[in-house]
C-alpha cells in the first residue's frame, strides 16, 4: 500500500486528526526508501570523519604548520562526527524496523480478510508476517504496540459523555463493544448482502441544476433531508461522457416500534445492513440511480451519512456500478476497498454509531489518497448527548469544514476531485423519495 502522508496525523486546535486510518503510518516502501537515504547520509558523515581525522593526523605530525590551527577543535569535530554517525545509524535502523513492523500489521490484516475467501492465500500472507517477526523480535513487539495504540485512540471520549447517574456511559460504550465483539463493523472482501429486500417504490420529488460542490463540507450539505432520502447528480462532461454522484441520507426513522413500515431508512434497514442482509434502503438507492440514468459500469461516486455509509460500502463492493470515490460521515461500517478506490471517512471518536465500525481495519483501506478525519465531536458533556448530537450530520459538516481548512496534503489532494467535477458542462440533480410497498 502507499499513501500521501502518514500518521503522524495532522491535528489542529480543534483536535482534528487526519490519517490513513488504522495503525499504519506510511507506505512501507517509502519508509524503507527513507532508511536507505538516511544510510547514504551516514556514509557521507563517515567520509567527513575520515577526512577530518587525516587532517588532524597531518597537522599533529607537522608541528611547524600546526601553530595556526586549533588541533583541539579538530579532535572535538572528530568526536562530534562520531556521535552523529551513531545517531544516524540508530535512526536508520529504527526506521527500517518500523517499516517491517508496519508491514507486519498490514500483512496480518490482509491475512484476516483473506481467511474468509481464500484460506491458502491467507496462510501464505501470514507466513510472510511470521518470517519478518522471526528475523527480529523487536518487529513483533512494535507491531503489537502500533495496533494497541490504535485500539486505544479509536473510542476516545465515548464513555465520557452525559453521565445521568452513571446510566449512560455503559450505553455509549455498548456500540464499541458490539462492533469489536461481532466483527460486523468491517465489510470484508467477498461479503455481499444476503436475502431479498422489502419491495420499495422510488419517486422523484425535486429537480435542479446546481454547480459541482467545491469542497468536502459543501458535498455533505447536499445530502437530502426529510422530504427525500437519496439525491443523484448526473454530470455530463466535455465530450458527452456521463458520471454520477449519489447523496445518501442517514436514518430517517429511529423509533424501533415503527420499523418495517413505509420509511425504508429505519432501524430495520439499519439492522439488516449491519448484519449483511439486503435492505429496502439499499434497494431504493440502486433504484434511484437507475431512474437517474446510471447503468452497470457507469462511474458512481457516493456521499453518505450514517446508514447511508453502509449503503455506500455495498455499492462500492458489490454493485454493478464503478464506485471510485466514497465520502462517508459517521458510518457504522468500513468497507474493504481496493487501491483504485478512494475512501474519505469522517469519524467522531465519541459517536456511538460510528463506534459500531470498531475502528475498521488496523491496516486502513482504499487508495493512497484515502484518509480518515477524526476528532471528538462534542467534548462537553450535557443533555445534548441524549440526542446523539455528535452523530448528527450538522456536527459532521463542522468536521468537514475543519478538513477543508486544514491545509493537510491529503485534504488538498481532494481539490483535484472537485475541480474534475467542476469541468462538467451540465449537472442534473434529482431528489428521490422512497417508500416500502405493501
PAFIFI-623228 format. One record per residue (C-alpha): x, y, z; residue number from 1; chain. Coordinates in steps of 0.2 Angstrom, whole numbers, plus 5000, padded with zeros to 4 digits. Example, Ala and Ser with C-alpha at 12.3 -4.5 7.8 and 13.67 -1.06 7.14 Angstrom:
% PAFIFI-623228
@xx:5062; yy:4978; zz:5039; num:1; chaine:A;
@xx:5068; yy:4995; zz:5036; num:2; chaine:A;
END
This chain:
% PAFIFI-623228
@xx:5000; yy:5000; zz:5000; num:1; chaine:A;
@xx:5005; yy:5018; zz:4999; num:2; chaine:A;
@xx:4998; yy:5034; zz:5005; num:3; chaine:A;
@xx:5000; yy:5053; zz:5003; num:4; chaine:A;
@xx:5007; yy:5055; zz:5021; num:5; chaine:A;
@xx:5007; yy:5046; zz:5037; num:6; chaine:A;
@xx:5002; yy:5045; zz:5054; num:7; chaine:A;
@xx:5010; yy:5057; zz:5062; num:8; chaine:A;
@xx:4992; yy:5063; zz:5059; num:9; chaine:A;
@xx:4989; yy:5081; zz:5056; num:10; chaine:A;
@xx:4980; yy:5089; zz:5070; num:11; chaine:A;
@xx:4974; yy:5107; zz:5073; num:12; chaine:A;
@xx:4967; yy:5116; zz:5089; num:13; chaine:A;
@xx:4950; yy:5108; zz:5087; num:14; chaine:A;
@xx:4958; yy:5090; zz:5090; num:15; chaine:A;
@xx:4956; yy:5085; zz:5071; num:16; chaine:A;
@xx:4967; yy:5071; zz:5066; num:17; chaine:A;
@xx:4969; yy:5066; zz:5048; num:18; chaine:A;
@xx:4977; yy:5049; zz:5044; num:19; chaine:A;
@xx:4975; yy:5034; zz:5033; num:20; chaine:A;
@xx:4965; yy:5025; zz:5046; num:21; chaine:A;
@xx:4970; yy:5010; zz:5057; num:22; chaine:A;
@xx:4988; yy:5008; zz:5064; num:23; chaine:A;
@xx:4998; yy:5010; zz:5048; num:24; chaine:A;
@xx:5008; yy:5026; zz:5047; num:25; chaine:A;
@xx:5016; yy:5027; zz:5030; num:26; chaine:A;
@xx:5019; yy:5016; zz:5015; num:27; chaine:A;
@xx:5032; yy:5003; zz:5020; num:28; chaine:A;
@xx:5042; yy:5005; zz:5004; num:29; chaine:A;
@xx:5043; yy:5024; zz:5006; num:30; chaine:A;
@xx:5049; yy:5021; zz:5024; num:31; chaine:A;
@xx:5062; yy:5009; zz:5018; num:32; chaine:A;
@xx:5067; yy:5022; zz:5005; num:33; chaine:A;
@xx:5069; yy:5034; zz:5019; num:34; chaine:A;
@xx:5080; yy:5022; zz:5028; num:35; chaine:A;
@xx:5091; yy:5020; zz:5013; num:36; chaine:A;
@xx:5093; yy:5038; zz:5010; num:37; chaine:A;
@xx:5097; yy:5040; zz:5029; num:38; chaine:A;
@xx:5111; yy:5027; zz:5027; num:39; chaine:A;
@xx:5118; yy:5037; zz:5012; num:40; chaine:A;
@xx:5119; yy:5052; zz:5023; num:41; chaine:A;
@xx:5128; yy:5041; zz:5036; num:42; chaine:A;
@xx:5140; yy:5036; zz:5023; num:43; chaine:A;
@xx:5144; yy:5055; zz:5019; num:44; chaine:A;
@xx:5147; yy:5058; zz:5038; num:45; chaine:A;
@xx:5159; yy:5043; zz:5038; num:46; chaine:A;
@xx:5169; yy:5051; zz:5024; num:47; chaine:A;
@xx:5169; yy:5068; zz:5033; num:48; chaine:A;
@xx:5175; yy:5059; zz:5049; num:49; chaine:A;
@xx:5189; yy:5051; zz:5039; num:50; chaine:A;
@xx:5194; yy:5067; zz:5031; num:51; chaine:A;
@xx:5195; yy:5077; zz:5047; num:52; chaine:A;
@xx:5205; yy:5063; zz:5055; num:53; chaine:A;
@xx:5218; yy:5063; zz:5041; num:54; chaine:A;
@xx:5219; yy:5082; zz:5043; num:55; chaine:A;
@xx:5221; yy:5080; zz:5062; num:56; chaine:A;
@xx:5235; yy:5067; zz:5059; num:57; chaine:A;
@xx:5244; yy:5078; zz:5046; num:58; chaine:A;
@xx:5244; yy:5093; zz:5057; num:59; chaine:A;
@xx:5249; yy:5084; zz:5073; num:60; chaine:A;
@xx:5264; yy:5076; zz:5064; num:61; chaine:A;
@xx:5270; yy:5093; zz:5057; num:62; chaine:A;
@xx:5271; yy:5105; zz:5072; num:63; chaine:A;
@xx:5278; yy:5119; zz:5062; num:64; chaine:A;
@xx:5261; yy:5120; zz:5052; num:65; chaine:A;
@xx:5250; yy:5117; zz:5067; num:66; chaine:A;
@xx:5253; yy:5134; zz:5076; num:67; chaine:A;
@xx:5239; yy:5142; zz:5067; num:68; chaine:A;
@xx:5227; yy:5128; zz:5068; num:69; chaine:A;
@xx:5216; yy:5123; zz:5083; num:70; chaine:A;
@xx:5221; yy:5105; zz:5084; num:71; chaine:A;
@xx:5209; yy:5103; zz:5099; num:72; chaine:A;
@xx:5195; yy:5109; zz:5089; num:73; chaine:A;
@xx:5199; yy:5096; zz:5075; num:74; chaine:A;
@xx:5198; yy:5082; zz:5088; num:75; chaine:A;
@xx:5182; yy:5089; zz:5095; num:76; chaine:A;
@xx:5175; yy:5089; zz:5077; num:77; chaine:A;
@xx:5180; yy:5071; zz:5075; num:78; chaine:A;
@xx:5171; yy:5066; zz:5091; num:79; chaine:A;
@xx:5155; yy:5075; zz:5086; num:80; chaine:A;
@xx:5155; yy:5067; zz:5069; num:81; chaine:A;
@xx:5157; yy:5050; zz:5078; num:82; chaine:A;
@xx:5142; yy:5054; zz:5089; num:83; chaine:A;
@xx:5132; yy:5060; zz:5073; num:84; chaine:A;
@xx:5137; yy:5044; zz:5064; num:85; chaine:A;
@xx:5130; yy:5033; zz:5078; num:86; chaine:A;
@xx:5114; yy:5044; zz:5079; num:87; chaine:A;
@xx:5111; yy:5042; zz:5061; num:88; chaine:A;
@xx:5114; yy:5024; zz:5061; num:89; chaine:A;
@xx:5102; yy:5021; zz:5075; num:90; chaine:A;
@xx:5089; yy:5031; zz:5067; num:91; chaine:A;
@xx:5091; yy:5022; zz:5051; num:92; chaine:A;
@xx:5090; yy:5005; zz:5060; num:93; chaine:A;
@xx:5074; yy:5011; zz:5069; num:94; chaine:A;
@xx:5066; yy:5017; zz:5053; num:95; chaine:A;
@xx:5069; yy:5000; zz:5044; num:96; chaine:A;
@xx:5062; yy:4991; zz:5059; num:97; chaine:A;
@xx:5047; yy:5002; zz:5060; num:98; chaine:A;
@xx:5044; yy:4999; zz:5041; num:99; chaine:A;
@xx:5044; yy:4980; zz:5045; num:100; chaine:A;
@xx:5033; yy:4982; zz:5059; num:101; chaine:A;
@xx:5020; yy:4992; zz:5048; num:102; chaine:A;
@xx:5022; yy:4978; zz:5035; num:103; chaine:A;
@xx:5018; yy:4965; zz:5049; num:104; chaine:A;
@xx:5002; yy:4975; zz:5054; num:105; chaine:A;
@xx:4997; yy:4976; zz:5036; num:106; chaine:A;
@xx:5000; yy:4958; zz:5032; num:107; chaine:A;
@xx:4991; yy:4952; zz:5047; num:108; chaine:A;
@xx:4976; yy:4962; zz:5042; num:109; chaine:A;
@xx:4977; yy:4955; zz:5024; num:110; chaine:A;
@xx:4978; yy:4938; zz:5031; num:111; chaine:A;
@xx:4962; yy:4941; zz:5042; num:112; chaine:A;
@xx:4952; yy:4947; zz:5027; num:113; chaine:A;
@xx:4958; yy:4933; zz:5015; num:114; chaine:A;
@xx:4954; yy:4920; zz:5028; num:115; chaine:A;
@xx:4935; yy:4922; zz:5023; num:116; chaine:A;
@xx:4938; yy:4919; zz:5004; num:117; chaine:A;
@xx:4955; yy:4911; zz:5001; num:118; chaine:A;
@xx:4962; yy:4901; zz:5015; num:119; chaine:A;
@xx:4978; yy:4896; zz:5006; num:120; chaine:A;
@xx:4982; yy:4914; zz:5001; num:121; chaine:A;
@xx:4978; yy:4919; zz:5019; num:122; chaine:A;
@xx:4991; yy:4906; zz:5025; num:123; chaine:A;
@xx:5004; yy:4912; zz:5013; num:124; chaine:A;
@xx:5002; yy:4931; zz:5019; num:125; chaine:A;
@xx:5003; yy:4926; zz:5037; num:126; chaine:A;
@xx:5019; yy:4916; zz:5034; num:127; chaine:A;
@xx:5027; yy:4932; zz:5027; num:128; chaine:A;
@xx:5022; yy:4941; zz:5043; num:129; chaine:A;
@xx:5029; yy:4927; zz:5053; num:130; chaine:A;
@xx:5045; yy:4927; zz:5044; num:131; chaine:A;
@xx:5048; yy:4946; zz:5047; num:132; chaine:A;
@xx:5044; yy:4943; zz:5066; num:133; chaine:A;
@xx:5056; yy:4929; zz:5067; num:134; chaine:A;
@xx:5070; yy:4939; zz:5059; num:135; chaine:A;
@xx:5069; yy:4952; zz:5073; num:136; chaine:A;
@xx:5059; yy:4950; zz:5089; num:137; chaine:A;
@xx:5058; yy:4969; zz:5090; num:138; chaine:A;
@xx:5046; yy:4969; zz:5075; num:139; chaine:A;
@xx:5033; yy:4959; zz:5083; num:140; chaine:A;
@xx:5033; yy:4969; zz:5098; num:141; chaine:A;
@xx:5032; yy:4985; zz:5089; num:142; chaine:A;
@xx:5018; yy:4979; zz:5078; num:143; chaine:A;
@xx:5008; yy:4974; zz:5093; num:144; chaine:A;
@xx:5011; yy:4991; zz:5101; num:145; chaine:A;
@xx:5005; yy:5000; zz:5085; num:146; chaine:A;
@xx:4989; yy:4991; zz:5085; num:147; chaine:A;
@xx:4986; yy:4993; zz:5104; num:148; chaine:A;
@xx:4989; yy:5012; zz:5102; num:149; chaine:A;
@xx:4976; yy:5012; zz:5088; num:150; chaine:A;
@xx:4964; yy:5002; zz:5098; num:151; chaine:A;
@xx:4966; yy:5014; zz:5112; num:152; chaine:A;
@xx:4963; yy:5030; zz:5102; num:153; chaine:A;
@xx:4948; yy:5024; zz:5092; num:154; chaine:A;
@xx:4935; yy:5027; zz:5105; num:155; chaine:A;
@xx:4942; yy:5042; zz:5114; num:156; chaine:A;
@xx:4928; yy:5052; zz:5123; num:157; chaine:A;
@xx:4915; yy:5039; zz:5120; num:158; chaine:A;
@xx:4912; yy:5035; zz:5138; num:159; chaine:A;
@xx:4914; yy:5052; zz:5145; num:160; chaine:A;
@xx:4898; yy:5060; zz:5139; num:161; chaine:A;
@xx:4882; yy:5065; zz:5149; num:162; chaine:A;
@xx:4883; yy:5053; zz:5165; num:163; chaine:A;
@xx:4864; yy:5053; zz:5170; num:164; chaine:A;
@xx:4869; yy:5045; zz:5187; num:165; chaine:A;
@xx:4881; yy:5033; zz:5178; num:166; chaine:A;
@xx:4867; yy:5025; zz:5167; num:167; chaine:A;
@xx:4873; yy:5032; zz:5150; num:168; chaine:A;
@xx:4892; yy:5029; zz:5148; num:169; chaine:A;
@xx:4889; yy:5010; zz:5148; num:170; chaine:A;
@xx:4876; yy:5013; zz:5134; num:171; chaine:A;
@xx:4888; yy:5023; zz:5124; num:172; chaine:A;
@xx:4902; yy:5011; zz:5126; num:173; chaine:A;
@xx:4890; yy:4997; zz:5120; num:174; chaine:A;
@xx:4892; yy:5002; zz:5102; num:175; chaine:A;
@xx:4910; yy:5000; zz:5103; num:176; chaine:A;
@xx:4908; yy:4983; zz:5112; num:177; chaine:A;
@xx:4896; yy:4977; zz:5099; num:178; chaine:A;
@xx:4907; yy:4982; zz:5084; num:179; chaine:A;
@xx:4923; yy:4974; zz:5092; num:180; chaine:A;
@xx:4914; yy:4958; zz:5098; num:181; chaine:A;
@xx:4903; yy:4955; zz:5082; num:182; chaine:A;
@xx:4917; yy:4959; zz:5069; num:183; chaine:A;
@xx:4902; yy:4966; zz:5058; num:184; chaine:A;
@xx:4910; yy:4984; zz:5058; num:185; chaine:A;
@xx:4921; yy:4979; zz:5043; num:186; chaine:A;
@xx:4914; yy:4974; zz:5027; num:187; chaine:A;
@xx:4926; yy:4960; zz:5021; num:188; chaine:A;
@xx:4930; yy:4956; zz:5003; num:189; chaine:A;
@xx:4918; yy:4944; zz:4996; num:190; chaine:A;
@xx:4904; yy:4949; zz:5008; num:191; chaine:A;
@xx:4888; yy:4953; zz:4999; num:192; chaine:A;
@xx:4871; yy:4957; zz:5005; num:193; chaine:A;
@xx:4861; yy:4941; zz:5008; num:194; chaine:A;
@xx:4842; yy:4939; zz:5006; num:195; chaine:A;
@xx:4829; yy:4949; zz:4997; num:196; chaine:A;
@xx:4825; yy:4967; zz:5001; num:197; chaine:A;
@xx:4807; yy:4973; zz:5005; num:198; chaine:A;
@xx:4799; yy:4980; zz:4989; num:199; chaine:A;
@xx:4800; yy:4999; zz:4988; num:200; chaine:A;
@xx:4794; yy:5012; zz:4977; num:201; chaine:A;
@xx:4805; yy:5027; zz:4972; num:202; chaine:A;
@xx:4798; yy:5043; zz:4966; num:203; chaine:A;
@xx:4807; yy:5059; zz:4960; num:204; chaine:A;
@xx:4802; yy:5074; zz:4971; num:205; chaine:A;
@xx:4813; yy:5088; zz:4965; num:206; chaine:A;
@xx:4825; yy:5093; zz:4951; num:207; chaine:A;
@xx:4838; yy:5106; zz:4950; num:208; chaine:A;
@xx:4854; yy:5111; zz:4940; num:209; chaine:A;
@xx:4867; yy:5115; zz:4953; num:210; chaine:A;
@xx:4886; yy:5118; zz:4951; num:211; chaine:A;
@xx:4898; yy:5105; zz:4957; num:212; chaine:A;
@xx:4902; yy:5106; zz:4975; num:213; chaine:A;
@xx:4918; yy:5115; zz:4979; num:214; chaine:A;
@xx:4923; yy:5106; zz:4995; num:215; chaine:A;
@xx:4920; yy:5092; zz:5007; num:216; chaine:A;
@xx:4908; yy:5102; zz:5018; num:217; chaine:A;
@xx:4898; yy:5108; zz:5003; num:218; chaine:A;
@xx:4897; yy:5090; zz:4997; num:219; chaine:A;
@xx:4890; yy:5084; zz:5014; num:220; chaine:A;
@xx:4877; yy:5098; zz:5014; num:221; chaine:A;
@xx:4870; yy:5091; zz:4998; num:222; chaine:A;
@xx:4864; yy:5075; zz:5007; num:223; chaine:A;
@xx:4845; yy:5077; zz:5007; num:224; chaine:A;
@xx:4833; yy:5079; zz:5022; num:225; chaine:A;
@xx:4816; yy:5074; zz:5027; num:226; chaine:A;
@xx:4807; yy:5076; zz:5010; num:227; chaine:A;
@xx:4819; yy:5063; zz:5002; num:228; chaine:A;
@xx:4832; yy:5051; zz:5006; num:229; chaine:A;
@xx:4843; yy:5050; zz:4990; num:230; chaine:A;
@xx:4849; yy:5063; zz:4978; num:231; chaine:A;
@xx:4858; yy:5059; zz:4962; num:232; chaine:A;
@xx:4868; yy:5071; zz:4952; num:233; chaine:A;
@xx:4871; yy:5067; zz:4934; num:234; chaine:A;
@xx:4887; yy:5075; zz:4927; num:235; chaine:A;
@xx:4889; yy:5077; zz:4908; num:236; chaine:A;
@xx:4907; yy:5080; zz:4904; num:237; chaine:A;
@xx:4916; yy:5088; zz:4889; num:238; chaine:A;
@xx:4914; yy:5076; zz:4875; num:239; chaine:A;
@xx:4897; yy:5069; zz:4881; num:240; chaine:A;
@xx:4903; yy:5056; zz:4894; num:241; chaine:A;
@xx:4892; yy:5055; zz:4910; num:242; chaine:A;
@xx:4896; yy:5051; zz:4928; num:243; chaine:A;
@xx:4885; yy:5051; zz:4944; num:244; chaine:A;
@xx:4886; yy:5056; zz:4962; num:245; chaine:A;
@xx:4874; yy:5049; zz:4974; num:246; chaine:A;
@xx:4870; yy:5058; zz:4990; num:247; chaine:A;
@xx:4863; yy:5046; zz:5003; num:248; chaine:A;
@xx:4854; yy:5051; zz:5019; num:249; chaine:A;
@xx:4856; yy:5043; zz:5036; num:250; chaine:A;
@xx:4842; yy:5035; zz:5047; num:251; chaine:A;
@xx:4826; yy:5045; zz:5045; num:252; chaine:A;
@xx:4815; yy:5034; zz:5057; num:253; chaine:A;
@xx:4824; yy:5029; zz:5073; num:254; chaine:A;
@xx:4810; yy:5023; zz:5083; num:255; chaine:A;
@xx:4811; yy:5004; zz:5085; num:256; chaine:A;
@xx:4792; yy:5001; zz:5086; num:257; chaine:A;
@xx:4790; yy:5010; zz:5069; num:258; chaine:A;
@xx:4802; yy:4999; zz:5060; num:259; chaine:A;
@xx:4796; yy:4990; zz:5044; num:260; chaine:A;
@xx:4783; yy:5002; zz:5040; num:261; chaine:A;
@xx:4783; yy:5014; zz:5025; num:262; chaine:A;
@xx:4800; yy:5023; zz:5029; num:263; chaine:A;
@xx:4815; yy:5012; zz:5022; num:264; chaine:A;
@xx:4828; yy:5022; zz:5031; num:265; chaine:A;
@xx:4823; yy:5015; zz:5048; num:266; chaine:A;
@xx:4830; yy:5004; zz:5061; num:267; chaine:A;
@xx:4825; yy:4988; zz:5052; num:268; chaine:A;
@xx:4836; yy:4993; zz:5037; num:269; chaine:A;
@xx:4850; yy:4998; zz:5050; num:270; chaine:A;
@xx:4850; yy:4980; zz:5057; num:271; chaine:A;
@xx:4849; yy:4972; zz:5040; num:272; chaine:A;
@xx:4863; yy:4981; zz:5033; num:273; chaine:A;
@xx:4874; yy:4979; zz:5048; num:274; chaine:A;
@xx:4871; yy:4961; zz:5048; num:275; chaine:A;
@xx:4875; yy:4959; zz:5030; num:276; chaine:A;
@xx:4857; yy:4957; zz:5023; num:277; chaine:A;
@xx:4848; yy:4967; zz:5009; num:278; chaine:A;
@xx:4838; yy:4982; zz:5015; num:279; chaine:A;
@xx:4824; yy:4992; zz:5007; num:280; chaine:A;
@xx:4835; yy:5007; zz:5009; num:281; chaine:A;
@xx:4849; yy:4999; zz:4999; num:282; chaine:A;
@xx:4837; yy:4993; zz:4985; num:283; chaine:A;
@xx:4829; yy:5011; zz:4985; num:284; chaine:A;
@xx:4846; yy:5019; zz:4982; num:285; chaine:A;
@xx:4850; yy:5007; zz:4967; num:286; chaine:A;
@xx:4833; yy:5010; zz:4960; num:287; chaine:A;
@xx:4836; yy:5029; zz:4962; num:288; chaine:A;
@xx:4852; yy:5028; zz:4952; num:289; chaine:A;
@xx:4844; yy:5018; zz:4939; num:290; chaine:A;
@xx:4830; yy:5031; zz:4937; num:291; chaine:A;
@xx:4843; yy:5044; zz:4936; num:292; chaine:A;
@xx:4851; yy:5035; zz:4921; num:293; chaine:A;
@xx:4865; yy:5026; zz:4929; num:294; chaine:A;
@xx:4869; yy:5009; zz:4921; num:295; chaine:A;
@xx:4880; yy:4995; zz:4925; num:296; chaine:A;
@xx:4898; yy:5000; zz:4923; num:297; chaine:A;
@xx:4895; yy:5019; zz:4925; num:298; chaine:A;
@xx:4905; yy:5029; zz:4937; num:299; chaine:A;
@xx:4895; yy:5032; zz:4953; num:300; chaine:A;
@xx:4903; yy:5041; zz:4967; num:301; chaine:A;
@xx:4894; yy:5042; zz:4984; num:302; chaine:A;
@xx:4892; yy:5054; zz:4998; num:303; chaine:A;
@xx:4884; yy:5047; zz:5013; num:304; chaine:A;
@xx:4879; yy:5049; zz:5032; num:305; chaine:A;
@xx:4876; yy:5036; zz:5045; num:306; chaine:A;
@xx:4865; yy:5022; zz:5037; num:307; chaine:A;
@xx:4870; yy:5029; zz:5020; num:308; chaine:A;
@xx:4888; yy:5024; zz:5024; num:309; chaine:A;
@xx:4883; yy:5006; zz:5025; num:310; chaine:A;
@xx:4874; yy:5008; zz:5008; num:311; chaine:A;
@xx:4889; yy:5016; zz:5001; num:312; chaine:A;
@xx:4900; yy:5002; zz:5007; num:313; chaine:A;
@xx:4890; yy:4989; zz:4997; num:314; chaine:A;
@xx:4888; yy:5000; zz:4982; num:315; chaine:A;
@xx:4907; yy:5000; zz:4981; num:316; chaine:A;
@xx:4910; yy:4982; zz:4984; num:317; chaine:A;
@xx:4896; yy:4973; zz:4976; num:318; chaine:A;
@xx:4885; yy:4984; zz:4964; num:319; chaine:A;
@xx:4887; yy:4984; zz:4945; num:320; chaine:A;
@xx:4892; yy:5002; zz:4946; num:321; chaine:A;
@xx:4911; yy:5008; zz:4946; num:322; chaine:A;
@xx:4912; yy:5017; zz:4963; num:323; chaine:A;
@xx:4929; yy:5025; zz:4964; num:324; chaine:A;
@xx:4926; yy:5039; zz:4977; num:325; chaine:A;
@xx:4916; yy:5037; zz:4993; num:326; chaine:A;
@xx:4914; yy:5050; zz:5006; num:327; chaine:A;
@xx:4906; yy:5045; zz:5022; num:328; chaine:A;
@xx:4902; yy:5053; zz:5039; num:329; chaine:A;
@xx:4898; yy:5043; zz:5055; num:330; chaine:A;
@xx:4896; yy:5026; zz:5046; num:331; chaine:A;
@xx:4893; yy:5011; zz:5057; num:332; chaine:A;
@xx:4904; yy:5000; zz:5045; num:333; chaine:A;
@xx:4920; yy:5002; zz:5035; num:334; chaine:A;
@xx:4922; yy:4994; zz:5018; num:335; chaine:A;
@xx:4937; yy:4985; zz:5012; num:336; chaine:A;
@xx:4942; yy:4994; zz:4996; num:337; chaine:A;
@xx:4955; yy:4991; zz:4983; num:338; chaine:A;
@xx:4969; yy:5003; zz:4979; num:339; chaine:A;
@xx:4959; yy:5010; zz:4964; num:340; chaine:A;
@xx:4945; yy:5016; zz:4976; num:341; chaine:A;
@xx:4946; yy:5031; zz:4987; num:342; chaine:A;
@xx:4938; yy:5032; zz:5004; num:343; chaine:A;
@xx:4936; yy:5048; zz:5014; num:344; chaine:A;
@xx:4929; yy:5045; zz:5031; num:345; chaine:A;
@xx:4924; yy:5057; zz:5044; num:346; chaine:A;
@xx:4923; yy:5049; zz:5061; num:347; chaine:A;
@xx:4919; yy:5056; zz:5079; num:348; chaine:A;
@xx:4928; yy:5045; zz:5092; num:349; chaine:A;
@xx:4913; yy:5049; zz:5104; num:350; chaine:A;
@xx:4900; yy:5044; zz:5091; num:351; chaine:A;
@xx:4891; yy:5028; zz:5097; num:352; chaine:A;
@xx:4885; yy:5024; zz:5079; num:353; chaine:A;
@xx:4902; yy:5027; zz:5071; num:354; chaine:A;
@xx:4909; yy:5016; zz:5086; num:355; chaine:A;
@xx:4900; yy:5001; zz:5078; num:356; chaine:A;
@xx:4913; yy:5000; zz:5065; num:357; chaine:A;
@xx:4926; yy:4996; zz:5079; num:358; chaine:A;
@xx:4939; yy:5007; zz:5071; num:359; chaine:A;
@xx:4938; yy:4997; zz:5054; num:360; chaine:A;
@xx:4954; yy:4988; zz:5049; num:361; chaine:A;
@xx:4971; yy:4990; zz:5058; num:362; chaine:A;
@xx:4979; yy:4992; zz:5040; num:363; chaine:A;
@xx:4966; yy:5005; zz:5034; num:364; chaine:A;
@xx:4958; yy:5003; zz:5017; num:365; chaine:A;
@xx:4957; yy:5011; zz:5000; num:366; chaine:A;
@xx:4968; yy:5020; zz:4988; num:367; chaine:A;
@xx:4984; yy:5030; zz:4993; num:368; chaine:A;
@xx:4973; yy:5046; zz:4993; num:369; chaine:A;
@xx:4961; yy:5038; zz:5006; num:370; chaine:A;
@xx:4960; yy:5046; zz:5023; num:371; chaine:A;
@xx:4950; yy:5046; zz:5039; num:372; chaine:A;
@xx:4947; yy:5063; zz:5048; num:373; chaine:A;
@xx:4943; yy:5060; zz:5066; num:374; chaine:A;
@xx:4940; yy:5071; zz:5082; num:375; chaine:A;
@xx:4930; yy:5071; zz:5097; num:376; chaine:A;
@xx:4914; yy:5078; zz:5091; num:377; chaine:A;
@xx:4907; yy:5085; zz:5107; num:378; chaine:A;
@xx:4920; yy:5086; zz:5121; num:379; chaine:A;
@xx:4907; yy:5094; zz:5133; num:380; chaine:A;
@xx:4895; yy:5083; zz:5142; num:381; chaine:A;
@xx:4877; yy:5088; zz:5143; num:382; chaine:A;
@xx:4859; yy:5085; zz:5139; num:383; chaine:A;
@xx:4864; yy:5086; zz:5120; num:384; chaine:A;
@xx:4872; yy:5069; zz:5122; num:385; chaine:A;
@xx:4855; yy:5061; zz:5125; num:386; chaine:A;
@xx:4851; yy:5066; zz:5107; num:387; chaine:A;
@xx:4867; yy:5059; zz:5100; num:388; chaine:A;
@xx:4872; yy:5076; zz:5094; num:389; chaine:A;
@xx:4890; yy:5071; zz:5090; num:390; chaine:A;
@xx:4882; yy:5059; zz:5077; num:391; chaine:A;
@xx:4871; yy:5072; zz:5068; num:392; chaine:A;
@xx:4875; yy:5077; zz:5050; num:393; chaine:A;
@xx:4877; yy:5095; zz:5056; num:394; chaine:A;
@xx:4891; yy:5091; zz:5068; num:395; chaine:A;
@xx:4900; yy:5081; zz:5054; num:396; chaine:A;
@xx:4898; yy:5096; zz:5042; num:397; chaine:A;
@xx:4908; yy:5106; zz:5055; num:398; chaine:A;
@xx:4921; yy:5092; zz:5055; num:399; chaine:A;
@xx:4921; yy:5093; zz:5036; num:400; chaine:A;
@xx:4924; yy:5112; zz:5037; num:401; chaine:A;
@xx:4939; yy:5109; zz:5048; num:402; chaine:A;
@xx:4946; yy:5097; zz:5035; num:403; chaine:A;
@xx:4943; yy:5109; zz:5021; num:404; chaine:A;
@xx:4953; yy:5122; zz:5031; num:405; chaine:A;
@xx:4966; yy:5111; zz:5037; num:406; chaine:A;
@xx:4979; yy:5113; zz:5024; num:407; chaine:A;
@xx:4983; yy:5094; zz:5026; num:408; chaine:A;
@xx:4990; yy:5087; zz:5009; num:409; chaine:A;
@xx:4978; yy:5073; zz:5009; num:410; chaine:A;
@xx:4963; yy:5085; zz:5011; num:411; chaine:A;
@xx:4971; yy:5096; zz:4997; num:412; chaine:A;
@xx:4973; yy:5082; zz:4986; num:413; chaine:A;
@xx:4953; yy:5081; zz:4986; num:414; chaine:A;
@xx:4954; yy:5098; zz:4976; num:415; chaine:A;
@xx:4958; yy:5089; zz:4960; num:416; chaine:A;
@xx:4942; yy:5079; zz:4963; num:417; chaine:A;
@xx:4931; yy:5095; zz:4965; num:418; chaine:A;
@xx:4940; yy:5103; zz:4950; num:419; chaine:A;
@xx:4936; yy:5087; zz:4939; num:420; chaine:A;
@xx:4918; yy:5088; zz:4944; num:421; chaine:A;
@xx:4918; yy:5107; zz:4941; num:422; chaine:A;
@xx:4923; yy:5104; zz:4922; num:423; chaine:A;
@xx:4906; yy:5097; zz:4919; num:424; chaine:A;
@xx:4896; yy:5106; zz:4905; num:425; chaine:A;
@xx:4879; yy:5101; zz:4913; num:426; chaine:A;
@xx:4874; yy:5095; zz:4931; num:427; chaine:A;
@xx:4856; yy:5087; zz:4933; num:428; chaine:A;
@xx:4851; yy:5084; zz:4951; num:429; chaine:A;
@xx:4836; yy:5074; zz:4956; num:430; chaine:A;
@xx:4830; yy:5070; zz:4973; num:431; chaine:A;
@xx:4820; yy:5054; zz:4976; num:432; chaine:A;
@xx:4808; yy:5049; zz:4990; num:433; chaine:A;
@xx:4807; yy:5030; zz:4993; num:434; chaine:A;
@xx:4793; yy:5021; zz:5002; num:435; chaine:A;
@xx:4791; yy:5002; zz:5006; num:436; chaine:A;
@xx:4776; yy:4994; zz:4997; num:437; chaine:A;
@xx:4764; yy:4983; zz:5005; num:438; chaine:A;
END
